[in-house]
Each structure stands twice: as structure tokens, then as C-alpha cells.
Amino acid sequence: MQHLLHTSFDKKHKKLSKKLQLKIAERLVLFDQNPFDKILDNHPLHGEFEGYRSINITSDYRAVFLIHQEVAIFTDIGTHSELFGK
């Protein structure tokens, strides 16, 4: 699946460590090859994030995206607690 990075995602991405940026790049390559690979734990979100989905970058970091016209648009990235407050 093709993906795009929203400017809000890109701004946060640039502030992360190089190690984490590399992990994100690896996960996005995997996502492009198979968006439902078990490693990604691609799942729909609920509540205020209804209509969005999330994938795992690390055990704590998540990338949030929505699908528009068969393109995944990544809109946010952060730890689970940063994104969802839990």
C-alpha cells in the first residue's frame, strides 16, 4: 500500500532520535509491502480517533494513519500515552 506523511507527522518525526527514525523507516517499508503484517499490529482506533488506524513502531511507539482513496496518510506518531493518554 502506498503511504504519505502528513506535515504534522513529519514535524514530530524530525524531532525523534536517529535510531527511532530508522525504526520508523523500516516499519513503513514493511507497511508498504504488507500493511497487515503481524509485526505491525495494524488495528482500527475508536473514540476520538474513530476512522483512524494505528501500527506499532516499537513496543511503545505508535504511528496513526487514515486511509484516503487507497493511500495511507500517516498523521501522528508518539508513545501510546502521548497519543492516547493512557
PDB file of N, CA, C and O in Angstrom:
ATOM      1  N   MET A   1       0.852  -1.183   0.000  1.00  0.00           N
ATOM      2  CA  MET A   1       0.000   0.000   0.000  1.00  0.00           C
ATOM      3  C   MET A   1       0.892   1.239   0.000  1.00  0.00           C
ATOM      4  O   MET A   1       1.896   1.290   0.710  1.00  0.00           O
ATOM      5  N   GLN A   2       0.528   2.209  -0.780  1.00  0.00           N
ATOM      6  CA  GLN A   2       1.264   3.465  -0.833  1.00  0.00           C
ATOM      7  C   GLN A   2       0.956   4.285   0.414  1.00  0.00           C
ATOM      8  O   GLN A   2      -0.149   4.212   0.951  1.00  0.00           O
ATOM      9  N   HIS A   3       1.940   5.072   0.878  1.00  0.00           N
ATOM     10  CA  HIS A   3       1.682   5.929   2.031  1.00  0.00           C
ATOM     11  C   HIS A   3       2.251   7.328   1.801  1.00  0.00           C
ATOM     12  O   HIS A   3       3.161   7.529   0.997  1.00  0.00           O
ATOM     13  N   LEU A   4       1.691   8.276   2.526  1.00  0.00           N
ATOM     14  CA  LEU A   4       2.162   9.659   2.557  1.00  0.00           C
ATOM     15  C   LEU A   4       2.337  10.069   4.011  1.00  0.00           C
ATOM     16  O   LEU A   4       1.668   9.535   4.896  1.00  0.00           O
ATOM     17  N   LEU A   5       3.233  11.013   4.259  1.00  0.00           N
ATOM     18  CA  LEU A   5       3.433  11.538   5.608  1.00  0.00           C
ATOM     19  C   LEU A   5       2.865  12.953   5.670  1.00  0.00           C
ATOM     20  O   LEU A   5       3.309  13.842   4.943  1.00  0.00           O
ATOM     21  N   HIS A   6       1.886  13.150   6.538  1.00  0.00           N
ATOM     22  CA  HIS A   6       1.298  14.471   6.750  1.00  0.00           C
ATOM     23  C   HIS A   6       2.353  15.370   7.404  1.00  0.00           C
ATOM     24  O   HIS A   6       3.257  14.870   8.074  1.00  0.00           O
ATOM     25  N   THR A   7       2.248  16.668   7.218  1.00  0.00           N
ATOM     26  CA  THR A   7       3.236  17.583   7.806  1.00  0.00           C
ATOM     27  C   THR A   7       3.294  17.468   9.328  1.00  0.00           C
ATOM     28  O   THR A   7       4.368  17.621   9.911  1.00  0.00           O
ATOM     29  N   SER A   8       2.169  17.202   9.980  1.00  0.00           N
ATOM     30  CA  SER A   8       2.173  17.046  11.440  1.00  0.00           C
ATOM     31  C   SER A   8       2.999  15.828  11.854  1.00  0.00           C
ATOM     32  O   SER A   8       3.711  15.875  12.857  1.00  0.00           O
ATOM     33  N   PHE A   9       2.909  14.746  11.091  1.00  0.00           N
ATOM     34  CA  PHE A   9       3.710  13.546  11.340  1.00  0.00           C
ATOM     35  C   PHE A   9       5.183  13.867  11.097  1.00  0.00           C
ATOM     36  O   PHE A   9       6.043  13.519  11.906  1.00  0.00           O
ATOM     37  N   ASP A  10       5.462  14.521   9.998  1.00  0.00           N
ATOM     38  CA  ASP A  10       6.840  14.824   9.604  1.00  0.00           C
ATOM     39  C   ASP A  10       7.540  15.695  10.645  1.00  0.00           C
ATOM     40  O   ASP A  10       8.714  15.474  10.940  1.00  0.00           O
ATOM     41  N   LYS A  11       6.845  16.674  11.202  1.00  0.00           N
ATOM     42  CA  LYS A  11       7.430  17.559  12.218  1.00  0.00           C
ATOM     43  C   LYS A  11       7.843  16.769  13.458  1.00  0.00           C
ATOM     44  O   LYS A  11       8.943  16.958  13.977  1.00  0.00           O
ATOM     45  N   LYS A  12       6.971  15.890  13.930  1.00  0.00           N
ATOM     46  CA  LYS A  12       7.297  15.078  15.102  1.00  0.00           C
ATOM     47  C   LYS A  12       8.419  14.095  14.781  1.00  0.00           C
ATOM     48  O   LYS A  12       9.312  13.871  15.598  1.00  0.00           O
ATOM     49  N   HIS A  13       8.364  13.517  13.596  1.00  0.00           N
ATOM     50  CA  HIS A  13       9.363  12.537  13.158  1.00  0.00           C
ATOM     51  C   HIS A  13      10.767  13.139  13.197  1.00  0.00           C
ATOM     52  O   HIS A  13      11.708  12.484  13.647  1.00  0.00           O
ATOM     53  N   LYS A  14      10.915  14.371  12.732  1.00  0.00           N
ATOM     54  CA  LYS A  14      12.223  15.027  12.672  1.00  0.00           C
ATOM     55  C   LYS A  14      12.823  15.278  14.052  1.00  0.00           C
ATOM     56  O   LYS A  14      14.040  15.410  14.178  1.00  0.00           O
ATOM     57  N   LYS A  15      11.990  15.348  15.086  1.00  0.00           N
ATOM     58  CA  LYS A  15      12.465  15.604  16.447  1.00  0.00           C
ATOM     59  C   LYS A  15      12.888  14.326  17.177  1.00  0.00           C
ATOM     60  O   LYS A  15      13.448  14.399  18.271  1.00  0.00           O
ATOM     61  N   LEU A  16      12.630  13.175  16.592  1.00  0.00           N
ATOM     62  CA  LEU A  16      12.952  11.903  17.232  1.00  0.00           C
ATOM     63  C   LEU A  16      14.410  11.532  16.999  1.00  0.00           C
ATOM     64  O   LEU A  16      15.065  12.065  16.103  1.00  0.00           O
ATOM     65  N   SER A  17      14.906  10.611  17.818  1.00  0.00           N
ATOM     66  CA  SER A  17      16.290  10.146  17.674  1.00  0.00           C
ATOM     67  C   SER A  17      16.491   9.479  16.315  1.00  0.00           C
ATOM     68  O   SER A  17      15.545   8.978  15.708  1.00  0.00           O
ATOM     69  N   LYS A  18      17.728   9.481  15.853  1.00  0.00           N
ATOM     70  CA  LYS A  18      18.052   8.835  14.569  1.00  0.00           C
ATOM     71  C   LYS A  18      17.715   7.345  14.626  1.00  0.00           C
ATOM     72  O   LYS A  18      17.252   6.772  13.639  1.00  0.00           O
ATOM     73  N   LYS A  19      17.945   6.725  15.771  1.00  0.00           N
ATOM     74  CA  LYS A  19      17.644   5.298  15.929  1.00  0.00           C
ATOM     75  C   LYS A  19      16.153   5.043  15.733  1.00  0.00           C
ATOM     76  O   LYS A  19      15.764   4.103  15.040  1.00  0.00           O
ATOM     77  N   LEU A  20      15.327   5.878  16.339  1.00  0.00           N
ATOM     78  CA  LEU A  20      13.875   5.720  16.201  1.00  0.00           C
ATOM     79  C   LEU A  20      13.427   6.063  14.776  1.00  0.00           C
ATOM     80  O   LEU A  20      12.521   5.421  14.244  1.00  0.00           O
ATOM     81  N   GLN A  21      14.042   7.051  14.164  1.00  0.00           N
ATOM     82  CA  GLN A  21      13.717   7.386  12.776  1.00  0.00           C
ATOM     83  C   GLN A  21      14.005   6.207  11.850  1.00  0.00           C
ATOM     84  O   GLN A  21      13.244   5.941  10.919  1.00  0.00           O
ATOM     85  N   LEU A  22      15.103   5.505  12.110  1.00  0.00           N
ATOM     86  CA  LEU A  22      15.445   4.329  11.311  1.00  0.00           C
ATOM     87  C   LEU A  22      14.402   3.229  11.494  1.00  0.00           C
ATOM     88  O   LEU A  22      14.009   2.576  10.527  1.00  0.00           O
ATOM     89  N   LYS A  23      13.953   3.025  12.732  1.00  0.00           N
ATOM     90  CA  LYS A  23      12.929   2.012  13.016  1.00  0.00           C
ATOM     91  C   LYS A  23      11.625   2.373  12.304  1.00  0.00           C
ATOM     92  O   LYS A  23      10.948   1.494  11.770  1.00  0.00           O
ATOM     93  N   ILE A  24      11.273   3.645  12.292  1.00  0.00           N
ATOM     94  CA  ILE A  24      10.062   4.095  11.590  1.00  0.00           C
ATOM     95  C   ILE A  24      10.185   3.791  10.102  1.00  0.00           C
ATOM     96  O   ILE A  24       9.247   3.285   9.488  1.00  0.00           O
ATOM     97  N   ALA A  25      11.332   4.098   9.529  1.00  0.00           N
ATOM     98  CA  ALA A  25      11.555   3.827   8.101  1.00  0.00           C
ATOM     99  C   ALA A  25      11.405   2.340   7.802  1.00  0.00           C
ATOM    100  O   ALA A  25      10.797   1.965   6.800  1.00  0.00           O
ATOM    101  N   GLU A  26      11.958   1.494   8.668  1.00  0.00           N
ATOM    102  CA  GLU A  26      11.840   0.041   8.489  1.00  0.00           C
ATOM    103  C   GLU A  26      10.381  -0.398   8.527  1.00  0.00           C
ATOM    104  O   GLU A  26       9.943  -1.205   7.707  1.00  0.00           O
ATOM    105  N   ARG A  27       9.633   0.143   9.491  1.00  0.00           N
ATOM    106  CA  ARG A  27       8.225  -0.239   9.632  1.00  0.00           C
ATOM    107  C   ARG A  27       7.394   0.247   8.445  1.00  0.00           C
ATOM    108  O   ARG A  27       6.466  -0.442   8.019  1.00  0.00           O
ATOM    109  N   LEU A  28       7.713   1.413   7.914  1.00  0.00           N
ATOM    110  CA  LEU A  28       6.964   1.921   6.763  1.00  0.00           C
ATOM    111  C   LEU A  28       7.247   1.104   5.507  1.00  0.00           C
ATOM    112  O   LEU A  28       6.355   0.916   4.679  1.00  0.00           O
ATOM    113  N   VAL A  29       8.468   0.620   5.356  1.00  0.00           N
ATOM    114  CA  VAL A  29       8.777  -0.282   4.234  1.00  0.00           C
ATOM    115  C   VAL A  29       7.958  -1.557   4.379  1.00  0.00           C
ATOM    116  O   VAL A  29       7.366  -2.037   3.413  1.00  0.00           O
ATOM    117  N   LEU A  30       7.928  -2.102   5.593  1.00  0.00           N
ATOM    118  CA  LEU A  30       7.132  -3.304   5.852  1.00  0.00           C
ATOM    119  C   LEU A  30       5.652  -3.029   5.586  1.00  0.00           C
ATOM    120  O   LEU A  30       4.961  -3.857   4.993  1.00  0.00           O
ATOM    121  N   PHE A  31       5.169  -1.869   6.024  1.00  0.00           N
ATOM    122  CA  PHE A  31       3.775  -1.481   5.795  1.00  0.00           C
ATOM    123  C   PHE A  31       3.464  -1.441   4.302  1.00  0.00           C
ATOM    124  O   PHE A  31       2.420  -1.931   3.872  1.00  0.00           O
ATOM    125  N   ASP A  32       4.363  -0.861   3.510  1.00  0.00           N
ATOM    126  CA  ASP A  32       4.149  -0.784   2.062  1.00  0.00           C
ATOM    127  C   ASP A  32       4.061  -2.170   1.435  1.00  0.00           C
ATOM    128  O   ASP A  32       3.299  -2.385   0.493  1.00  0.00           O
ATOM    129  N   GLN A  33       4.845  -3.109   1.963  1.00  0.00           N
ATOM    130  CA  GLN A  33       4.857  -4.473   1.430  1.00  0.00           C
ATOM    131  C   GLN A  33       3.633  -5.266   1.870  1.00  0.00           C
ATOM    132  O   GLN A  33       3.044  -6.007   1.083  1.00  0.00           O
ATOM    133  N   ASN A  34       3.255  -5.100   3.146  1.00  0.00           N
ATOM    134  CA  ASN A  34       2.122  -5.836   3.703  1.00  0.00           C
ATOM    135  C   ASN A  34       1.575  -5.062   4.903  1.00  0.00           C
ATOM    136  O   ASN A  34       2.084  -5.222   6.012  1.00  0.00           O
ATOM    137  N   PRO A  35       0.556  -4.232   4.709  1.00  0.00           N
ATOM    138  CA  PRO A  35       0.038  -3.402   5.794  1.00  0.00           C
ATOM    139  C   PRO A  35      -0.504  -4.190   6.986  1.00  0.00           C
ATOM    140  O   PRO A  35      -0.679  -3.638   8.072  1.00  0.00           O
ATOM    141  N   PHE A  36      -0.767  -5.467   6.782  1.00  0.00           N
ATOM    142  CA  PHE A  36      -1.329  -6.263   7.873  1.00  0.00           C
ATOM    143  C   PHE A  36      -0.351  -7.304   8.401  1.00  0.00           C
ATOM    144  O   PHE A  36      -0.764  -8.304   8.988  1.00  0.00           O
ATOM    145  N   ASP A  37       0.946  -7.073   8.196  1.00  0.00           N
ATOM    146  CA  ASP A  37       1.958  -7.947   8.787  1.00  0.00           C
ATOM    147  C   ASP A  37       1.756  -7.955  10.304  1.00  0.00           C
ATOM    148  O   ASP A  37       1.495  -6.911  10.903  1.00  0.00           O
ATOM    149  N   LYS A  38       1.876  -9.123  10.917  1.00  0.00           N
ATOM    150  CA  LYS A  38       1.621  -9.255  12.356  1.00  0.00           C
ATOM    151  C   LYS A  38       2.508  -8.345  13.199  1.00  0.00           C
ATOM    152  O   LYS A  38       2.089  -7.879  14.258  1.00  0.00           O
ATOM    153  N   ILE A  39       3.718  -8.093  12.742  1.00  0.00           N
ATOM    154  CA  ILE A  39       4.638  -7.232  13.496  1.00  0.00           C
ATOM    155  C   ILE A  39       4.053  -5.836  13.692  1.00  0.00           C
ATOM    156  O   ILE A  39       4.290  -5.199  14.718  1.00  0.00           O
ATOM    157  N   LEU A  40       3.299  -5.366  12.722  1.00  0.00           N
ATOM    158  CA  LEU A  40       2.750  -4.009  12.764  1.00  0.00           C
ATOM    159  C   LEU A  40       1.548  -3.871  13.692  1.00  0.00           C
ATOM    160  O   LEU A  40       1.275  -2.777  14.186  1.00  0.00           O
ATOM    161  N   ASP A  41       0.833  -4.953  13.934  1.00  0.00           N
ATOM    162  CA  ASP A  41      -0.396  -4.918  14.738  1.00  0.00           C
ATOM    163  C   ASP A  41      -1.335  -3.803  14.253  1.00  0.00           C
ATOM    164  O   ASP A  41      -1.830  -3.004  15.048  1.00  0.00           O
ATOM    165  N   ASN A  42      -1.565  -3.766  12.949  1.00  0.00           N
ATOM    166  CA  ASN A  42      -2.440  -2.774  12.325  1.00  0.00           C
ATOM    167  C   ASN A  42      -3.864  -2.977  12.844  1.00  0.00           C
ATOM    168  O   ASN A  42      -4.451  -4.045  12.669  1.00  0.00           O
ATOM    169  N   HIS A  43      -4.414  -1.935  13.487  1.00  0.00           N
ATOM    170  CA  HIS A  43      -5.759  -2.075  14.047  1.00  0.00           C
ATOM    171  C   HIS A  43      -6.500  -0.739  14.021  1.00  0.00           C
ATOM    172  O   HIS A  43      -5.884   0.325  14.062  1.00  0.00           O
ATOM    173  N   PRO A  44      -7.841  -0.811  13.953  1.00  0.00           N
ATOM    174  CA  PRO A  44      -8.647   0.413  13.955  1.00  0.00           C
ATOM    175  C   PRO A  44      -8.670   1.038  15.345  1.00  0.00           C
ATOM    176  O   PRO A  44      -8.558   0.348  16.358  1.00  0.00           O
ATOM    177  N   LEU A  45      -8.817   2.351  15.368  1.00  0.00           N
ATOM    178  CA  LEU A  45      -8.921   3.079  16.625  1.00  0.00           C
ATOM    179  C   LEU A  45     -10.377   3.461  16.871  1.00  0.00           C
ATOM    180  O   LEU A  45     -11.209   3.417  15.964  1.00  0.00           O
ATOM    181  N   HIS A  46     -10.665   3.832  18.105  1.00  0.00           N
ATOM    182  CA  HIS A  46     -12.039   4.134  18.500  1.00  0.00           C
ATOM    183  C   HIS A  46     -12.103   5.493  19.190  1.00  0.00           C
ATOM    184  O   HIS A  46     -11.085   6.163  19.361  1.00  0.00           O
ATOM    185  N   GLY A  47     -13.293   5.883  19.578  1.00  0.00           N
ATOM    186  CA  GLY A  47     -13.485   7.139  20.295  1.00  0.00           C
ATOM    187  C   GLY A  47     -13.141   8.334  19.434  1.00  0.00           C
ATOM    188  O   GLY A  47     -13.593   8.434  18.294  1.00  0.00           O
ATOM    189  N   GLU A  48     -12.334   9.252  19.980  1.00  0.00           N
ATOM    190  CA  GLU A  48     -11.989  10.466  19.228  1.00  0.00           C
ATOM    191  C   GLU A  48     -11.138  10.168  17.999  1.00  0.00           C
ATOM    192  O   GLU A  48     -10.981  11.029  17.132  1.00  0.00           O
ATOM    193  N   PHE A  49     -10.587   8.958  17.915  1.00  0.00           N
ATOM    194  CA  PHE A  49      -9.776   8.552  16.762  1.00  0.00           C
ATOM    195  C   PHE A  49     -10.546   7.649  15.798  1.00  0.00           C
ATOM    196  O   PHE A  49      -9.942   6.975  14.964  1.00  0.00           O
ATOM    197  N   GLU A  50     -11.847   7.633  15.908  1.00  0.00           N
ATOM    198  CA  GLU A  50     -12.685   6.830  15.009  1.00  0.00           C
ATOM    199  C   GLU A  50     -12.341   7.156  13.556  1.00  0.00           C
ATOM    200  O   GLU A  50     -12.251   8.325  13.182  1.00  0.00           O
ATOM    201  N   GLY A  51     -12.151   6.128  12.750  1.00  0.00           N
ATOM    202  CA  GLY A  51     -11.795   6.314  11.346  1.00  0.00           C
ATOM    203  C   GLY A  51     -10.301   6.240  11.086  1.00  0.00           C
ATOM    204  O   GLY A  51      -9.866   6.165   9.936  1.00  0.00           O
ATOM    205  N   TYR A  52      -9.516   6.262  12.156  1.00  0.00           N
ATOM    206  CA  TYR A  52      -8.064   6.153  12.038  1.00  0.00           C
ATOM    207  C   TYR A  52      -7.627   4.739  12.402  1.00  0.00           C
ATOM    208  O   TYR A  52      -8.392   3.963  12.975  1.00  0.00           O
ATOM    209  N   ARG A  53      -6.388   4.424  12.060  1.00  0.00           N
ATOM    210  CA  ARG A  53      -5.790   3.142  12.391  1.00  0.00           C
ATOM    211  C   ARG A  53      -4.422   3.407  13.005  1.00  0.00           C
ATOM    212  O   ARG A  53      -3.900   4.519  12.921  1.00  0.00           O
ATOM    213  N   SER A  54      -3.848   2.382  13.619  1.00  0.00           N
ATOM    214  CA  SER A  54      -2.547   2.517  14.258  1.00  0.00           C
ATOM    215  C   SER A  54      -1.688   1.302  13.950  1.00  0.00           C
ATOM    216  O   SER A  54      -2.188   0.184  13.828  1.00  0.00           O
ATOM    217  N   ILE A  55      -0.375   1.539  13.824  1.00  0.00           N
ATOM    218  CA  ILE A  55       0.578   0.435  13.724  1.00  0.00           C
ATOM    219  C   ILE A  55       1.647   0.623  14.798  1.00  0.00           C
ATOM    220  O   ILE A  55       1.900   1.738  15.254  1.00  0.00           O
ATOM    221  N   ASN A  56       2.265  -0.482  15.190  1.00  0.00           N
ATOM    222  CA  ASN A  56       3.352  -0.442  16.154  1.00  0.00           C
ATOM    223  C   ASN A  56       4.664  -0.114  15.451  1.00  0.00           C
ATOM    224  O   ASN A  56       4.988  -0.687  14.410  1.00  0.00           O
ATOM    225  N   ILE A  57       5.406   0.812  16.033  1.00  0.00           N
ATOM    226  CA  ILE A  57       6.764   1.099  15.581  1.00  0.00           C
ATOM    227  C   ILE A  57       7.742   0.376  16.505  1.00  0.00           C
ATOM    228  O   ILE A  57       8.655  -0.309  16.044  1.00  0.00           O
ATOM    229  N   THR A  58       7.540   0.534  17.808  1.00  0.00           N
ATOM    230  CA  THR A  58       8.271  -0.216  18.833  1.00  0.00           C
ATOM    231  C   THR A  58       7.220  -0.729  19.804  1.00  0.00           C
ATOM    232  O   THR A  58       6.022  -0.648  19.532  1.00  0.00           O
ATOM    233  N   SER A  59       7.667  -1.254  20.929  1.00  0.00           N
ATOM    234  CA  SER A  59       6.690  -1.740  21.910  1.00  0.00           C
ATOM    235  C   SER A  59       5.845  -0.597  22.470  1.00  0.00           C
ATOM    236  O   SER A  59       4.730  -0.832  22.936  1.00  0.00           O
ATOM    237  N   ASP A  60       6.358   0.644  22.434  1.00  0.00           N
ATOM    238  CA  ASP A  60       5.603   1.775  22.970  1.00  0.00           C
ATOM    239  C   ASP A  60       5.225   2.817  21.916  1.00  0.00           C
ATOM    240  O   ASP A  60       4.213   3.499  22.075  1.00  0.00           O
ATOM    241  N   TYR A  61       6.002   2.958  20.857  1.00  0.00           N
ATOM    242  CA  TYR A  61       5.707   3.969  19.834  1.00  0.00           C
ATOM    243  C   TYR A  61       4.690   3.469  18.825  1.00  0.00           C
ATOM    244  O   TYR A  61       4.741   2.325  18.371  1.00  0.00           O
ATOM    245  N   ARG A  62       3.750   4.372  18.480  1.00  0.00           N
ATOM    246  CA  ARG A  62       2.702   4.067  17.513  1.00  0.00           C
ATOM    247  C   ARG A  62       2.690   5.121  16.411  1.00  0.00           C
ATOM    248  O   ARG A  62       3.049   6.276  16.636  1.00  0.00           O
ATOM    249  N   ALA A  63       2.277   4.711  15.230  1.00  0.00           N
ATOM    250  CA  ALA A  63       2.044   5.637  14.123  1.00  0.00           C
ATOM    251  C   ALA A  63       0.564   5.558  13.770  1.00  0.00           C
ATOM    252  O   ALA A  63       0.021   4.471  13.570  1.00  0.00           O
ATOM    253  N   VAL A  64      -0.078   6.713  13.695  1.00  0.00           N
ATOM    254  CA  VAL A  64      -1.514   6.799  13.434  1.00  0.00           C
ATOM    255  C   VAL A  64      -1.719   7.248  11.989  1.00  0.00           C
ATOM    256  O   VAL A  64      -1.030   8.141  11.495  1.00  0.00           O
ATOM    257  N   PHE A  65      -2.678   6.610  11.328  1.00  0.00           N
ATOM    258  CA  PHE A  65      -2.936   6.950   9.929  1.00  0.00           C
ATOM    259  C   PHE A  65      -4.402   6.771   9.594  1.00  0.00           C
ATOM    260  O   PHE A  65      -5.159   6.143  10.334  1.00  0.00           O
ATOM    261  N   LEU A  66      -4.783   7.338   8.460  1.00  0.00           N
ATOM    262  CA  LEU A  66      -6.110   7.098   7.900  1.00  0.00           C
ATOM    263  C   LEU A  66      -5.916   6.700   6.449  1.00  0.00           C
ATOM    264  O   LEU A  66      -4.874   6.966   5.850  1.00  0.00           O
ATOM    265  N   ILE A  67      -6.914   6.073   5.903  1.00  0.00           N
ATOM    266  CA  ILE A  67      -6.836   5.652   4.506  1.00  0.00           C
ATOM    267  C   ILE A  67      -7.773   6.533   3.692  1.00  0.00           C
ATOM    268  O   ILE A  67      -8.962   6.647   3.987  1.00  0.00           O
ATOM    269  N   HIS A  68      -7.208   7.153   2.661  1.00  0.00           N
ATOM    270  CA  HIS A  68      -7.979   8.028   1.776  1.00  0.00           C
ATOM    271  C   HIS A  68      -7.656   7.638   0.341  1.00  0.00           C
ATOM    272  O   HIS A  68      -6.505   7.723  -0.089  1.00  0.00           O
ATOM    273  N   GLN A  69      -8.659   7.218  -0.385  1.00  0.00           N
ATOM    274  CA  GLN A  69      -8.508   6.802  -1.781  1.00  0.00           C
ATOM    275  C   GLN A  69      -7.346   5.817  -1.948  1.00  0.00           C
ATOM    276  O   GLN A  69      -6.485   5.985  -2.812  1.00  0.00           O
ATOM    277  N   GLU A  70      -7.347   4.803  -1.111  1.00  0.00           N
ATOM    278  CA  GLU A  70      -6.378   3.705  -1.153  1.00  0.00           C
ATOM    279  C   GLU A  70      -4.939   4.129  -0.855  1.00  0.00           C
ATOM    280  O   GLU A  70      -3.997   3.418  -1.203  1.00  0.00           O
ATOM    281  N   VAL A  71      -4.769   5.284  -0.213  1.00  0.00           N
ATOM    282  CA  VAL A  71      -3.451   5.749   0.223  1.00  0.00           C
ATOM    283  C   VAL A  71      -3.506   5.939   1.734  1.00  0.00           C
ATOM    284  O   VAL A  71      -4.430   6.564   2.253  1.00  0.00           O
ATOM    285  N   ALA A  72      -2.510   5.398   2.438  1.00  0.00           N
ATOM    286  CA  ALA A  72      -2.421   5.589   3.882  1.00  0.00           C
ATOM    287  C   ALA A  72      -1.732   6.923   4.148  1.00  0.00           C
ATOM    288  O   ALA A  72      -0.624   7.167   3.671  1.00  0.00           O
ATOM    289  N   ILE A  73      -2.397   7.779   4.910  1.00  0.00           N
ATOM    290  CA  ILE A  73      -1.829   9.080   5.259  1.00  0.00           C
ATOM    291  C   ILE A  73      -1.500   9.052   6.748  1.00  0.00           C
ATOM    292  O   ILE A  73      -2.394   9.056   7.594  1.00  0.00           O
ATOM    293  N   PHE A  74      -0.203   9.023   7.055  1.00  0.00           N
ATOM    294  CA  PHE A  74       0.240   8.992   8.447  1.00  0.00           C
ATOM    295  C   PHE A  74       0.181  10.402   9.008  1.00  0.00           C
ATOM    296  O   PHE A  74       0.815  11.320   8.488  1.00  0.00           O
ATOM    297  N   THR A  75      -0.596  10.560  10.083  1.00  0.00           N
ATOM    298  CA  THR A  75      -0.886  11.883  10.626  1.00  0.00           C
ATOM    299  C   THR A  75      -0.217  12.176  11.959  1.00  0.00           C
ATOM    300  O   THR A  75      -0.022  13.342  12.304  1.00  0.00           O
ATOM    301  N   ASP A  76       0.140  11.139  12.718  1.00  0.00           N
ATOM    302  CA  ASP A  76       0.706  11.372  14.048  1.00  0.00           C
ATOM    303  C   ASP A  76       1.594  10.211  14.445  1.00  0.00           C
ATOM    304  O   ASP A  76       1.435   9.090  13.962  1.00  0.00           O
ATOM    305  N   ILE A  77       2.530  10.498  15.333  1.00  0.00           N
ATOM    306  CA  ILE A  77       3.412   9.472  15.878  1.00  0.00           C
ATOM    307  C   ILE A  77       3.765   9.860  17.303  1.00  0.00           C
ATOM    308  O   ILE A  77       3.911  11.042  17.613  1.00  0.00           O
ATOM    309  N   GLY A  78       3.900   8.868  18.165  1.00  0.00           N
ATOM    310  CA  GLY A  78       4.283   9.123  19.546  1.00  0.00           C
ATOM    311  C   GLY A  78       4.127   7.876  20.373  1.00  0.00           C
ATOM    312  O   GLY A  78       3.756   6.815  19.870  1.00  0.00           O
ATOM    313  N   THR A  79       4.417   8.017  21.663  1.00  0.00           N
ATOM    314  CA  THR A  79       4.210   6.886  22.554  1.00  0.00           C
ATOM    315  C   THR A  79       2.708   6.688  22.728  1.00  0.00           C
ATOM    316  O   THR A  79       1.906   7.574  22.431  1.00  0.00           O
ATOM    317  N   HIS A  80       2.358   5.531  23.207  1.00  0.00           N
ATOM    318  CA  HIS A  80       0.940   5.238  23.431  1.00  0.00           C
ATOM    319  C   HIS A  80       0.323   6.297  24.343  1.00  0.00           C
ATOM    320  O   HIS A  80      -0.766   6.799  24.065  1.00  0.00           O
ATOM    321  N   SER A  81       1.015   6.636  25.426  1.00  0.00           N
ATOM    322  CA  SER A  81       0.457   7.616  26.367  1.00  0.00           C
ATOM    323  C   SER A  81       0.412   9.025  25.776  1.00  0.00           C
ATOM    324  O   SER A  81      -0.515   9.779  26.074  1.00  0.00           O
ATOM    325  N   GLU A  82       1.388   9.398  24.947  1.00  0.00           N
ATOM    326  CA  GLU A  82       1.357  10.713  24.293  1.00  0.00           C
ATOM    327  C   GLU A  82       0.156  10.831  23.364  1.00  0.00           C
ATOM    328  O   GLU A  82      -0.504  11.869  23.317  1.00  0.00           O
ATOM    329  N   LEU A  83      -0.117   9.774  22.635  1.00  0.00           N
ATOM    330  CA  LEU A  83      -1.200   9.806  21.653  1.00  0.00           C
ATOM    331  C   LEU A  83      -2.575   9.632  22.277  1.00  0.00           C
ATOM    332  O   LEU A  83      -3.521  10.338  21.928  1.00  0.00           O
ATOM    333  N   PHE A  84      -2.676   8.692  23.197  1.00  0.00           N
ATOM    334  CA  PHE A  84      -3.990   8.286  23.687  1.00  0.00           C
ATOM    335  C   PHE A  84      -4.228   8.601  25.161  1.00  0.00           C
ATOM    336  O   PHE A  84      -5.327   8.385  25.672  1.00  0.00           O
ATOM    337  N   GLY A  85      -3.210   9.108  25.843  1.00  0.00           N
ATOM    338  CA  GLY A  85      -3.361   9.496  27.238  1.00  0.00           C
ATOM    339  C   GLY A  85      -3.588   8.358  28.199  1.00  0.00           C
ATOM    340  O   GLY A  85      -4.136   8.559  29.283  1.00  0.00           O
ATOM    341  N   LYS A  86      -3.173   7.160  27.816  1.00  0.00           N
ATOM    342  CA  LYS A  86      -3.388   6.002  28.698  1.00  0.00           C
ATOM    343  C   LYS A  86      -2.087   5.287  28.931  1.00  0.00           C
ATOM    344  O   LYS A  86      -2.053   4.285  29.646  1.00  0.00           O
TER     345      LYS A  86
END
